[in-house]
């Protein structure tokens, strides 16, 4: 478990990743929380429909990470 993190099933089967109350916006499709899967960024809500089962590891990085 990661403190203050929640993954919620959103509208239309899209998952919503929320950290400390900051999550995705269904209106803009942009997200301040970016999910990386095998080094590939998924920064839009529509991409979160991926199956999030059989996850070996979760890493949470603090601060701005826009240069990854």
C-alpha positions in Angstrom: 0.0 0.0 0.0 1.1 3.5 -0.8 -0.1 6.3 1.6 -2.6 8.7 0.1 -2.8 6.8 -3.2 -6.0 5.4 -4.6 -6.9 3.7 -7.9 -10.6 4.1 -8.7 -12.6 2.5 -11.5 -13.9 5.5 -13.4 -16.6 6.1 -16.0 -16.4 3.8 -18.9 -14.0 1.4 -17.3 -11.2 4.0 -17.2 -9.1 3.8 -14.0 -8.4 7.0 -12.1 -5.1 7.3 -10.2 -5.4 9.8 -7.3 -2.6 11.1 -5.0 -3.6 13.2 -2.0 -6.8 14.2 -3.8 -5.1 15.1 -7.1 -6.2 13.0 -10.0 -7.4 13.1 -13.5 -9.9 15.3 -15.2 -12.5 13.7 -17.4 -13.3 17.2 -18.9 -9.8 18.0 -20.2 -8.4 14.5 -20.5 -5.1 15.8 -18.9 -3.8 14.5 -15.7 -1.2 15.9 -13.2 -0.5 12.2 -12.2 1.3 10.3 -14.9 1.4 6.5 -15.0 4.5 4.9 -16.5 4.2 1.3 -17.6 7.6 -0.2 -18.7 8.9 3.3 -19.2 6.0 4.5 -21.4 4.0 7.4 -20.0 0.2 7.2 -19.9 -0.8 10.8 -19.1 -4.4 10.8 -20.4 -7.4 9.3 -18.7 -8.3 7.3 -21.7 -5.1 5.3 -21.4 -5.8 4.2 -17.9 -8.2 1.5 -19.1 -5.2 -0.8 -19.2 -5.4 -3.9 -17.0 -3.7 -3.1 -13.7 -3.5 -6.7 -12.5 -0.3 -8.7 -11.8 1.7 -5.6 -10.9 5.1 -6.5 -9.6 6.3 -3.1 -8.4 5.0 0.4 -8.0 7.3 3.4 -7.7 6.1 6.8 -6.5 8.4 9.7 -7.3 8.2 13.0 -5.4 8.2 16.4 -7.0 8.1 17.3 -10.7 9.2 14.5 -12.9 8.6 16.1 -16.4 12.1 15.3 -17.5 11.7 11.5 -17.3 
